[in-house]
Amino acid sequence: MLKIDTLHQAYGGSHILRGLSFEVKTGEVTALLGRNGVGKTTLLKALMGVVKTREGSIAFDGRDITHLPPHERVRAGIGYVPQGREIFPRLTVEENLLMGLATRPGGTPIPQRIFDMFPVLRQMMNRRGGDLSGGQQQQLAIGRALAMGPKLLILDEPTEGIQPSIIKDIERAIRMLAETGEMAILLVEQYYDFAESLADQYLLMERGEFIMRGRGETMPQDGVREALAV
């Protein structure tokens, strides 16, 4: 679904991403791990078109999107859940979810599966997003990204600042989405246990490069936890 080939990115004289190549497959969770400052956020900005690609290519669903603007990438079927959630605090839960339908025809209903995964959102439809807890806001951000029926769902550190009970709910939801075989999922995480529980494949980034990669089931013996802690 997503194919990155020899991607380079730089800010001024700083070379941030160094020749990254990888694929994200439909029906799988690809976990991208790395500590703060290794280039994960820059990579996501490049994937979403927020920063221009310096060198290399990005293909999505068989189409070259390297130079497409962000809104065209969303229209093509990329759903993005940013770090820090970034829901609209003054809009209601319902209005936030409807924002996720901006690329769909007018009158398209909010998909029922969002409420099946996160029942609390139905209970709080008329509550303002800013009045929700951090965990509820994260569920809302994921629901907003799912509303348009993405072919690729990108989640940027969805466990950050979230209580353990909500993390379990989010884990179940991601696993359910992957098992449907409807979409590819790119999960960016620092929390090793969460990533290991979901990953079909993993990528470990350090200083703008991948220093380890493999299948999710081999993460313990590959020493990914130890490498992430160094």
C-alpha positions in Angstrom: 0.0 0.0 0.0 2.9 2.4 0.8 6.3 2.1 -0.7 9.2 4.5 0.2 12.3 4.4 -1.9 15.6 6.0 -0.9 14.0 8.9 1.0 16.2 11.8 2.0 15.2 14.9 3.9 17.1 17.8 5.3 16.5 21.1 7.2 19.1 23.6 6.1 22.5 21.9 6.4 21.2 19.1 8.7 20.6 15.8 6.9 17.6 14.3 8.9 16.5 11.3 6.8 19.2 9.2 5.2 18.0 7.1 2.3 15.1 5.3 3.9 13.4 2.5 2.0 10.5 0.4 3.3 7.0 -0.9 2.6 3.8 -0.9 4.6 1.5 -3.7 3.6 -2.3 -4.0 3.7 -3.6 -6.1 6.5 -0.4 -5.5 8.6 0.8 -3.3 11.4 4.2 -1.8 10.7 5.7 -0.5 13.9 8.3 2.3 13.6 10.3 2.7 16.8 12.9 5.2 17.9 13.7 7.6 20.6 12.9 11.4 20.4 15.0 13.2 17.8 15.8 10.3 15.5 13.7 11.6 12.6 10.3 9.9 13.1 8.3 13.1 13.0 10.2 14.4 10.0 9.4 11.1 8.2 5.7 11.4 8.9 5.7 15.0 7.7 7.3 13.8 4.5 4.7 11.1 4.1 1.9 13.6 4.6 3.5 16.2 2.3 3.9 18.8 5.1 7.6 19.0 4.1 8.8 18.6 0.6 10.8 15.5 -0.2 14.4 16.4 -1.0 15.3 13.1 -2.7 13.6 9.7 -3.2 10.0 8.7 -3.9 6.8 7.9 -2.1 4.2 5.6 -3.8 0.8 5.0 -2.3 -1.6 2.4 -3.7 0.5 2.1 -6.9 0.5 5.9 -7.4 3.5 8.3 -7.1 2.5 10.9 -4.5 5.9 12.3 -3.8 4.9 15.8 -4.9 1.2 15.8 -3.9 0.0 18.4 -1.4 -1.3 17.1 2.0 -5.0 17.4 1.2 -4.6 15.3 -2.0 -2.9 12.6 0.0 -5.8 12.5 2.4 -8.2 12.4 -0.5 -6.3 9.5 -1.9 -6.9 7.5 1.3 -4.3 8.3 4.0 -5.7 8.8 7.5 -3.4 10.5 10.0 -3.6 10.6 13.8 -1.0 13.2 14.9 1.0 13.2 18.1 -0.8 15.1 20.7 -4.2 14.2 19.1 -4.9 17.8 17.9 -8.7 17.4 18.0 -10.8 20.6 17.7 -11.4 21.5 21.3 -14.3 23.9 20.8 -16.2 21.5 18.4 -18.4 18.7 19.8 -17.4 15.1 19.4 -19.9 14.8 16.6 -18.5 17.8 14.8 -15.0 16.5 15.1 -16.0 13.2 13.6 -17.9 15.0 10.8 -14.6 16.8 10.0 -13.2 13.4 9.2 -15.8 13.1 6.5 -14.6 16.2 4.6 -13.4 14.2 1.7 -16.6 12.2 1.4 -19.9 13.2 -0.3 -22.2 15.4 1.7 -24.6 13.5 4.0 -22.3 10.5 4.5 -23.0 9.2 7.9 -20.4 8.6 10.6 -19.4 4.9 10.3 -21.0 2.7 13.0 -17.7 0.8 13.6 -16.2 3.9 15.2 -18.8 3.6 18.0 -18.4 -0.2 18.1 -14.7 0.3 18.8 -15.1 3.4 21.1 -18.6 3.3 22.7 -17.7 6.4 24.8 -17.8 8.6 21.7 -21.5 7.9 21.2 -22.2 8.7 24.8 -20.4 12.1 24.5 -21.6 13.2 21.0 -22.7 16.6 22.2 -19.7 17.2 24.5 -17.0 19.5 23.4 -13.7 17.8 22.4 -11.7 19.9 24.9 -13.8 18.6 27.8 -12.8 15.0 27.2 -10.0 13.2 29.0 -6.7 12.7 27.2 -7.6 9.1 26.5 -11.0 10.0 25.2 -9.5 12.7 22.9 -7.1 10.0 21.5 -10.1 7.8 20.7 -11.8 10.7 19.1 -8.7 11.5 17.0 -8.5 7.9 15.8 -12.3 7.9 15.1 -11.9 11.1 13.1 -9.2 9.5 10.9 -11.2 6.4 10.4 -14.4 8.3 9.4 -13.2 8.7 5.8 -12.4 5.0 5.4 -8.6 5.2 4.9 -6.5 2.7 3.0 -3.6 3.6 5.2 -3.8 4.7 8.8 -0.8 6.5 10.4 -0.7 6.7 14.2 1.9 8.9 15.8 2.6 7.8 19.3 -1.1 7.0 20.3 -0.1 5.9 23.8 1.5 9.2 24.8 0.0 10.5 28.0 -2.8 7.9 28.0 -4.0 5.9 31.0 -3.4 2.1 30.8 -7.1 1.2 30.5 -7.5 3.3 27.4 -4.2 2.0 25.9 -5.8 -1.5 26.0 -8.9 -0.2 24.2 -6.7 1.4 21.5 -4.6 -1.7 21.2 -7.8 -3.8 20.6 -9.0 -1.3 18.1 -5.8 -1.3 16.1 -5.7 -5.1 16.1 -9.3 -5.3 14.9 -8.6 -2.9 12.1 -5.5 -4.8 10.9 -7.4 -8.1 11.0 -10.1 -6.8 8.7 -7.5 -6.7 5.9 -9.0 -3.4 4.7 -6.1 -1.1 5.4 -2.4 -0.8 6.1 -1.3 0.6 9.5 1.9 2.5 10.3 2.3 2.8 14.0 5.0 5.2 15.4 5.9 4.4 19.0 8.4 4.7 21.8 6.5 2.3 24.1 8.1 -1.0 23.3 5.5 -3.4 24.8 2.6 -1.7 22.9 4.5 -1.9 19.6 5.6 -5.5 20.1 2.1 -6.6 20.9 0.8 -5.3 17.5 3.7 -5.3 15.1 3.6 -7.6 12.0 6.9 -6.0 11.0 9.1 -3.4 12.8 11.6 -0.7 11.9 14.0 0.7 14.4 15.3 4.2 13.6 18.4 5.9 14.8 19.8 9.2 13.5 17.7 9.2 10.4 18.5 5.6 9.4 17.0 2.2 10.1 19.4 0.2 12.3 17.2 -2.8 12.7 14.2 -4.3 10.9 12.3 -7.6 10.9 9.1 -9.4 11.7 7.2 -8.5 14.9 7.5 -12.0 16.4 11.3 -11.7 16.3 11.5 -8.4 18.2 12.4 -10.1 21.6 15.2 -12.2 20.2 16.4 -9.4 18.0 17.1 -7.3 21.0 14.9 -4.4 20.0 13.9 -3.5 23.5 17.6 -3.2 24.5 18.5 -1.3 21.4 15.7 1.2 22.0 16.9 1.8 25.5 20.5 2.5 24.6 
